[in-house]
């Protein structure tokens, strides 16, 4: 265990003409008392016992490894969310435009006819068309969900009615 992971903390209230003070020191649990932690002693010899009786000393332990792991996990999740946000704002619209342009190109090729020089061109077109259909279904569901959320917001914030 690191020496920074354990400490003895003594809180001493004001005493006579001395102001209150907090003392911290890295000591073992058995040495966690006023006599071992409070240095320099602010009162002269005869008042030490009365001063120390007023002090409250606590032994404290922490795990710096657990703290570091928690912070790393937190920052990793935050980084992943940031990357996802960048993807949603920058990359997804470009891909969507490219896919929609590709599906429009396929549809215009269908209008011309199946005069493709390759034997499997019809299969490629069918797969591309099914991808475009899936994309359209997902986009439709997303739009429907957004409309439902807007309606719920209107109900809650404007009409003060909770939807069930």
FIKOLZA-1660 file (N, C-alpha, C; in steps of 0.1 Angstrom, whole numbers, plus 5000, padded with zeros to 4 digits):
% residues 164
   i   px   py   pz ch aa at
   1 5008 4988 5000  A  X  N
   1 5000 5000 5000  A  X CA
   1 5009 5012 5000  A  X  C
   2 5006 5022 4992  A  X  N
   2 5014 5035 4991  A  X CA
   2 5012 5042 5004  A  X  C
   3 5023 5050 5008  A  X  N
   3 5022 5058 5020  A  X CA
   3 5011 5069 5018  A  X  C
   4 5008 5073 5006  A  X  N
   4 4998 5084 5004  A  X CA
   4 4984 5078 5006  A  X  C
   5 4982 5065 5006  A  X  N
   5 4969 5059 5008  A  X CA
   5 4964 5058 5022  A  X  C
   6 4973 5061 5032  A  X  N
   6 4969 5061 5046  A  X CA
   6 4973 5074 5052  A  X  C
   7 4965 5078 5062  A  X  N
   7 4969 5090 5069  A  X CA
   7 4961 5091 5082  A  X  C
   8 4967 5099 5091  A  X  N
   8 4960 5101 5103  A  X CA
   8 4956 5116 5103  A  X  C
   9 4944 5119 5105  A  X  N
   9 4939 5133 5104  A  X CA
   9 4934 5137 5118  A  X  C
  10 4940 5148 5123  A  X  N
  10 4936 5153 5137  A  X CA
  10 4930 5167 5135  A  X  C
  11 4918 5168 5140  A  X  N
  11 4911 5181 5139  A  X CA
  11 4911 5187 5153  A  X  C
  12 4919 5198 5155  A  X  N
  12 4920 5204 5169  A  X CA
  12 4913 5217 5169  A  X  C
  13 4903 5219 5178  A  X  N
  13 4895 5231 5179  A  X CA
  13 4904 5242 5186  A  X  C
  14 4899 5254 5185  A  X  N
  14 4907 5265 5192  A  X CA
  14 4908 5262 5207  A  X  C
  15 4920 5266 5212  A  X  N
  15 4923 5263 5226  A  X CA
  15 4930 5276 5232  A  X  C
  16 4925 5282 5242  A  X  N
  16 4930 5294 5248  A  X CA
  16 4933 5304 5237  A  X  C
  17 4945 5309 5235  A  X  N
  17 4948 5319 5225  A  X CA
  17 4953 5313 5212  A  X  C
  18 4952 5299 5210  A  X  N
  18 4956 5293 5198  A  X CA
  18 4944 5290 5189  A  X  C
  19 4945 5293 5176  A  X  N
  19 4933 5290 5167  A  X CA
  19 4933 5275 5164  A  X  C
  20 4921 5270 5159  A  X  N
  20 4920 5257 5156  A  X CA
  20 4928 5253 5144  A  X  C
  21 4931 5240 5142  A  X  N
  21 4940 5236 5131  A  X CA
  21 4937 5221 5128  A  X  C
  22 4940 5218 5115  A  X  N
  22 4939 5204 5111  A  X CA
  22 4953 5199 5107  A  X  C
  23 4956 5187 5113  A  X  N
  23 4969 5181 5111  A  X CA
  23 4968 5168 5104  A  X  C
  24 4976 5166 5094  A  X  N
  24 4977 5153 5086  A  X CA
  24 4991 5147 5087  A  X  C
  25 4992 5134 5089  A  X  N
  25 5005 5128 5089  A  X CA
  25 5003 5114 5085  A  X  C
  26 5013 5108 5077  A  X  N
  26 5013 5094 5073  A  X CA
  26 5019 5086 5085  A  X  C
  27 5011 5080 5093  A  X  N
  27 5015 5072 5104  A  X CA
  27 5007 5059 5104  A  X  C
  28 5012 5049 5111  A  X  N
  28 5004 5037 5113  A  X CA
  28 4992 5039 5121  A  X  C
  29 4983 5030 5121  A  X  N
  29 4970 5031 5128  A  X CA
  29 4972 5032 5143  A  X  C
  30 4982 5025 5148  A  X  N
  30 4984 5025 5163  A  X CA
  30 4990 5038 5167  A  X  C
  31 4996 5045 5158  A  X  N
  31 5002 5058 5162  A  X CA
  31 4993 5070 5158  A  X  C
  32 4981 5067 5155  A  X  N
  32 4971 5078 5151  A  X CA
  32 4965 5084 5164  A  X  C
  33 4973 5093 5170  A  X  N
  33 4968 5101 5181  A  X CA
  33 4975 5115 5181  A  X  C
  34 4970 5123 5189  A  X  N
  34 4975 5137 5189  A  X CA
  34 4990 5138 5191  A  X  C
  35 4995 5130 5200  A  X  N
  35 5009 5131 5204  A  X CA
  35 5019 5128 5192  A  X  C
  36 5014 5119 5183  A  X  N
  36 5023 5115 5172  A  X CA
  36 5020 5123 5159  A  X  C
  37 5008 5130 5158  A  X  N
  37 5005 5137 5146  A  X CA
  37 5007 5152 5147  A  X  C
  38 5003 5158 5158  A  X  N
  38 5004 5172 5159  A  X CA
  38 5019 5176 5162  A  X  C
  39 5024 5182 5151  A  X  N
  39 5038 5187 5152  A  X CA
  39 5039 5200 5144  A  X  C
  40 5045 5210 5149  A  X  N
  40 5049 5212 5162  A  X CA
  40 5037 5214 5172  A  X  C
  41 5039 5210 5184  A  X  N
  41 5029 5212 5194  A  X CA
  41 5027 5227 5197  A  X  C
  42 5015 5232 5195  A  X  N
  42 5013 5247 5196  A  X CA
  42 5012 5252 5210  A  X  C
  43 5011 5242 5220  A  X  N
  43 5009 5247 5234  A  X CA
  43 5022 5242 5242  A  X  C
  44 5024 5249 5253  A  X  N
  44 5036 5244 5261  A  X CA
  44 5033 5231 5269  A  X  C
  45 5043 5225 5274  A  X  N
  45 5043 5212 5281  A  X CA
  45 5031 5209 5290  A  X  C
  46 5027 5218 5300  A  X  N
  46 5016 5214 5309  A  X CA
  46 5002 5214 5302  A  X  C
  47 5001 5221 5291  A  X  N
  47 4988 5222 5284  A  X CA
  47 4986 5211 5273  A  X  C
  48 4996 5203 5271  A  X  N
  48 4996 5194 5260  A  X CA
  48 4984 5184 5262  A  X  C
  49 4983 5178 5274  A  X  N
  49 4973 5168 5276  A  X CA
  49 4959 5174 5274  A  X  C
  50 4956 5186 5279  A  X  N
  50 4943 5192 5278  A  X CA
  50 4940 5196 5263  A  X  C
  51 4951 5200 5256  A  X  N
  51 4949 5203 5241  A  X CA
  51 4946 5190 5234  A  X  C
  52 4954 5180 5237  A  X  N
  52 4952 5167 5229  A  X CA
  52 4938 5161 5232  A  X  C
  53 4933 5162 5244  A  X  N
  53 4920 5157 5247  A  X CA
  53 4909 5163 5238  A  X  C
  54 4911 5175 5234  A  X  N
  54 4901 5182 5226  A  X CA
  54 4902 5179 5211  A  X  C
  55 4914 5173 5207  A  X  N
  55 4916 5170 5193  A  X CA
  55 4909 5156 5190  A  X  C
  56 4903 5156 5178  A  X  N
  56 4897 5144 5173  A  X CA
  56 4905 5138 5161  A  X  C
  57 4911 5126 5164  A  X  N
  57 4920 5120 5154  A  X CA
  57 4913 5108 5147  A  X  C
  58 4914 5107 5134  A  X  N
  58 4908 5096 5127  A  X CA
  58 4919 5090 5117  A  X  C
  59 4919 5077 5116  A  X  N
  59 4928 5070 5107  A  X CA
  59 4920 5068 5094  A  X  C
  60 4926 5072 5083  A  X  N
  60 4919 5071 5070  A  X CA
  60 4927 5063 5060  A  X  C
  61 4920 5055 5052  A  X  N
  61 4926 5047 5042  A  X CA
  61 4919 5049 5029  A  X  C
  62 4926 5048 5018  A  X  N
  62 4919 5049 5004  A  X CA
  62 4927 5040 4995  A  X  C
  63 4921 5037 4984  A  X  N
  63 4928 5029 4974  A  X CA
  63 4930 5037 4961  A  X  C
  64 4942 5042 4960  A  X  N
  64 4945 5050 4948  A  X CA
  64 4944 5042 4935  A  X  C
  65 4946 5029 4935  A  X  N
  65 4944 5021 4923  A  X CA
  65 4930 5021 4919  A  X  C
  66 4920 5019 4929  A  X  N
  66 4906 5019 4925  A  X CA
  66 4902 5033 4920  A  X  C
  67 4907 5043 4925  A  X  N
  67 4904 5057 4920  A  X CA
  67 4909 5058 4906  A  X  C
  68 4921 5054 4903  A  X  N
  68 4927 5055 4890  A  X CA
  68 4919 5047 4880  A  X  C
  69 4915 5035 4883  A  X  N
  69 4908 5026 4874  A  X CA
  69 4894 5032 4871  A  X  C
  70 4888 5038 4882  A  X  N
  70 4875 5044 4880  A  X CA
  70 4876 5056 4870  A  X  C
  71 4886 5064 4872  A  X  N
  71 4888 5076 4863  A  X CA
  71 4891 5072 4849  A  X  C
  72 4899 5061 4847  A  X  N
  72 4902 5056 4834  A  X CA
  72 4889 5051 4827  A  X  C
  73 4881 5044 4834  A  X  N
  73 4868 5039 4828  A  X CA
  73 4859 5050 4825  A  X  C
  74 4858 5060 4834  A  X  N
  74 4850 5072 4831  A  X CA
  74 4854 5079 4819  A  X  C
  75 4867 5082 4818  A  X  N
  75 4873 5089 4806  A  X CA
  75 4871 5081 4793  A  X  C
  76 4873 5068 4794  A  X  N
  76 4871 5059 4782  A  X CA
  76 4856 5060 4777  A  X  C
  77 4847 5059 4786  A  X  N
  77 4833 5060 4782  A  X CA
  77 4830 5074 4777  A  X  C
  78 4835 5084 4783  A  X  N
  78 4833 5098 4778  A  X CA
  78 4840 5100 4764  A  X  C
  79 4851 5094 4762  A  X  N
  79 4858 5094 4749  A  X CA
  79 4850 5087 4738  A  X  C
  80 4844 5075 4742  A  X  N
  80 4836 5068 4732  A  X CA
  80 4823 5076 4728  A  X  C
  81 4817 5082 4738  A  X  N
  81 4805 5090 4735  A  X CA
  81 4809 5102 4726  A  X  C
  82 4821 5108 4729  A  X  N
  82 4825 5119 4720  A  X CA
  82 4828 5114 4706  A  X  C
  83 4834 5103 4705  A  X  N
  83 4836 5097 4691  A  X CA
  83 4823 5094 4684  A  X  C
  84 4813 5089 4692  A  X  N
  84 4800 5086 4686  A  X CA
  84 4793 5099 4682  A  X  C
  85 4795 5109 4690  A  X  N
  85 4789 5122 4686  A  X CA
  85 4795 5128 4673  A  X  C
  86 4808 5127 4672  A  X  N
  86 4815 5131 4660  A  X CA
  86 4810 5123 4648  A  X  C
  87 4809 5110 4650  A  X  N
  87 4803 5101 4639  A  X CA
  87 4789 5106 4635  A  X  C
  88 4781 5108 4645  A  X  N
  88 4767 5112 4641  A  X CA
  88 4766 5126 4635  A  X  C
  89 4775 5135 4638  A  X  N
  89 4774 5148 4632  A  X CA
  89 4782 5150 4619  A  X  C
  90 4793 5142 4618  A  X  N
  90 4801 5144 4606  A  X CA
  90 4801 5133 4596  A  X  C
  91 4803 5121 4601  A  X  N
  91 4804 5109 4591  A  X CA
  91 4791 5104 4586  A  X  C
  92 4781 5103 4595  A  X  N
  92 4768 5097 4591  A  X CA
  92 4761 5105 4580  A  X  C
  93 4760 5118 4581  A  X  N
  93 4754 5126 4569  A  X CA
  93 4761 5123 4556  A  X  C
  94 4774 5122 4556  A  X  N
  94 4782 5120 4544  A  X CA
  94 4778 5106 4539  A  X  C
  95 4778 5096 4548  A  X  N
  95 4775 5082 4543  A  X CA
  95 4760 5081 4539  A  X  C
  96 4751 5088 4545  A  X  N
  96 4737 5088 4541  A  X CA
  96 4736 5094 4527  A  X  C
  97 4742 5105 4525  A  X  N
  97 4742 5111 4511  A  X CA
  97 4747 5102 4501  A  X  C
  98 4758 5095 4504  A  X  N
  98 4765 5086 4495  A  X CA
  98 4755 5074 4492  A  X  C
  99 4749 5069 4502  A  X  N
  99 4740 5057 4501  A  X CA
  99 4727 5062 4493  A  X  C
 100 4722 5073 4496  A  X  N
 100 4710 5078 4489  A  X CA
 100 4713 5081 4474  A  X  C
 101 4725 5087 4472  A  X  N
 101 4729 5089 4458  A  X CA
 101 4731 5076 4451  A  X  C
 102 4737 5066 4458  A  X  N
 102 4739 5053 4452  A  X CA
 102 4726 5046 4448  A  X  C
 103 4716 5047 4458  A  X  N
 103 4703 5041 4455  A  X CA
 103 4695 5048 4444  A  X  C
 104 4697 5061 4443  A  X  N
 104 4691 5069 4431  A  X CA
 104 4697 5064 4418  A  X  C
 105 4711 5062 4418  A  X  N
 105 4718 5058 4406  A  X CA
 105 4713 5044 4402  A  X  C
 106 4710 5035 4412  A  X  N
 106 4705 5022 4409  A  X CA
 106 4691 5023 4403  A  X  C
 107 4683 5031 4409  A  X  N
 107 4669 5033 4404  A  X CA
 107 4669 5038 4390  A  X  C
 108 4678 5047 4387  A  X  N
 108 4679 5053 4373  A  X CA
 108 4684 5042 4363  A  X  C
 109 4693 5033 4368  A  X  N
 109 4698 5022 4360  A  X CA
 109 4686 5012 4357  A  X  C
 110 4677 5010 4367  A  X  N
 110 4666 5001 4365  A  X CA
 110 4657 5007 4354  A  X  C
 111 4655 5020 4354  A  X  N
 111 4647 5026 4343  A  X CA
 111 4652 5023 4329  A  X  C
 112 4665 5023 4328  A  X  N
 112 4671 5021 4315  A  X CA
 112 4669 5006 4311  A  X  C
 113 4670 4997 4320  A  X  N
 113 4667 4983 4317  A  X CA
 113 4679 4974 4322  A  X  C
 114 4677 4961 4320  A  X  N
 114 4687 4952 4324  A  X CA
 114 4696 4948 4313  A  X  C
 115 4703 4958 4307  A  X  N
 115 4712 4956 4296  A  X CA
 115 4727 4956 4302  A  X  C
 116 4729 4949 4313  A  X  N
 116 4742 4949 4319  A  X CA
 116 4750 4938 4313  A  X  C
 117 4763 4941 4311  A  X  N
 117 4772 4931 4305  A  X CA
 117 4775 4920 4314  A  X  C
 118 4772 4921 4328  A  X  N
 118 4776 4910 4337  A  X CA
 118 4763 4902 4340  A  X  C
 119 4765 4889 4342  A  X  N
 119 4754 4880 4345  A  X CA
 119 4748 4882 4359  A  X  C
 120 4756 4886 4369  A  X  N
 120 4751 4888 4382  A  X CA
 120 4747 4902 4386  A  X  C
 121 4746 4911 4376  A  X  N
 121 4743 4925 4379  A  X CA
 121 4729 4926 4385  A  X  C
 122 4720 4917 4381  A  X  N
 122 4706 4918 4387  A  X CA
 122 4707 4915 4402  A  X  C
 123 4715 4905 4406  A  X  N
 123 4717 4902 4421  A  X CA
 123 4723 4914 4428  A  X  C
 124 4733 4920 4422  A  X  N
 124 4739 4932 4429  A  X CA
 124 4729 4943 4431  A  X  C
 125 4721 4945 4421  A  X  N
 125 4710 4955 4422  A  X CA
 125 4700 4952 4433  A  X  C
 126 4696 4939 4433  A  X  N
 126 4686 4935 4443  A  X CA
 126 4692 4937 4457  A  X  C
 127 4705 4933 4459  A  X  N
 127 4711 4935 4473  A  X CA
 127 4712 4950 4476  A  X  C
 128 4715 4958 4467  A  X  N
 128 4716 4973 4469  A  X CA
 128 4702 4979 4472  A  X  C
 129 4692 4974 4465  A  X  N
 129 4679 4979 4467  A  X CA
 129 4674 4975 4481  A  X  C
 130 4677 4962 4485  A  X  N
 130 4673 4958 4499  A  X CA
 130 4680 4966 4510  A  X  C
 131 4693 4970 4507  A  X  N
 131 4700 4979 4517  A  X CA
 131 4693 4992 4517  A  X  C
 132 4689 4998 4506  A  X  N
 132 4682 5010 4506  A  X CA
 132 4669 5009 4513  A  X  C
 133 4662 4998 4511  A  X  N
 133 4649 4996 4518  A  X CA
 133 4651 4996 4533  A  X  C
 134 4661 4989 4538  A  X  N
 134 4664 4988 4552  A  X CA
 134 4667 5002 4557  A  X  C
 135 4675 5009 4550  A  X  N
 135 4679 5023 4553  A  X CA
 135 4666 5032 4554  A  X  C
 136 4657 5030 4544  A  X  N
 136 4645 5038 4545  A  X CA
 136 4636 5034 4557  A  X  C
 137 4635 5022 4560  A  X  N
 137 4628 5017 4571  A  X CA
 137 4633 5023 4584  A  X  C
 138 4646 5022 4586  A  X  N
 138 4653 5028 4598  A  X CA
 138 4651 5043 4599  A  X  C
 139 4652 5049 4588  A  X  N
 139 4650 5064 4588  A  X CA
 139 4636 5068 4591  A  X  C
 140 4626 5060 4586  A  X  N
 140 4612 5062 4589  A  X CA
 140 4609 5060 4603  A  X  C
 141 4615 5049 4609  A  X  N
 141 4613 5047 4623  A  X CA
 141 4619 5058 4632  A  X  C
 142 4631 5063 4628  A  X  N
 142 4637 5073 4635  A  X CA
 142 4629 5086 4634  A  X  C
 143 4623 5089 4623  A  X  N
 143 4615 5101 4622  A  X CA
 143 4602 5100 4630  A  X  C
 144 4596 5088 4630  A  X  N
 144 4584 5086 4638  A  X CA
 144 4587 5087 4653  A  X  C
 145 4599 5082 4657  A  X  N
 145 4603 5083 4671  A  X CA
 145 4605 5098 4675  A  X  C
 146 4612 5106 4666  A  X  N
 146 4614 5120 4669  A  X CA
 146 4601 5127 4670  A  X  C
 147 4591 5124 4661  A  X  N
 147 4578 5131 4662  A  X CA
 147 4571 5127 4676  A  X  C
 148 4572 5115 4680  A  X  N
 148 4566 5111 4693  A  X CA
 148 4573 5118 4704  A  X  C
 149 4586 5120 4704  A  X  N
 149 4593 5127 4714  A  X CA
 149 4589 5142 4714  A  X  C
 150 4587 5148 4703  A  X  N
 150 4583 5162 4702  A  X CA
 150 4569 5163 4708  A  X  C
 151 4560 5154 4704  A  X  N
 151 4546 5154 4709  A  X CA
 151 4546 5153 4725  A  X  C
 152 4554 5144 4730  A  X  N
 152 4555 5142 4744  A  X CA
 152 4560 5155 4751  A  X  C
 153 4570 5161 4745  A  X  N
 153 4575 5174 4751  A  X CA
 153 4565 5184 4751  A  X  C
 154 4557 5185 4740  A  X  N
 154 4546 5195 4740  A  X CA
 154 4536 5192 4751  A  X  C
 155 4533 5180 4752  A  X  N
 155 4523 5176 4762  A  X CA
 155 4528 5179 4776  A  X  C
 156 4540 5176 4779  A  X  N
 156 4545 5177 4793  A  X CA
 156 4548 5192 4796  A  X  C
 157 4555 5199 4787  A  X  N
 157 4559 5212 4790  A  X CA
 157 4548 5223 4787  A  X  C
 158 4541 5221 4776  A  X  N
 158 4530 5231 4773  A  X CA
 158 4517 5228 4780  A  X  C
 159 4512 5216 4779  A  X  N
 159 4499 5213 4784  A  X CA
 159 4500 5207 4798  A  X  C
 160 4512 5204 4803  A  X  N
 160 4514 5198 4816  A  X CA
 160 4506 5185 4818  A  X  C
 161 4507 5177 4807  A  X  N
 161 4500 5164 4808  A  X CA
 161 4510 5153 4805  A  X  C
 162 4510 5143 4813  A  X  N
 162 4520 5132 4811  A  X CA
 162 4513 5121 4803  A  X  C
 163 4519 5117 4792  A  X  N
 163 4514 5107 4784  A  X CA
 163 4516 5093 4790  A  X  C
 164 4507 5084 4788  A  X  N
 164 4509 5070 4793  A  X CA
 164 4511 5060 4782  A  X  C
% end
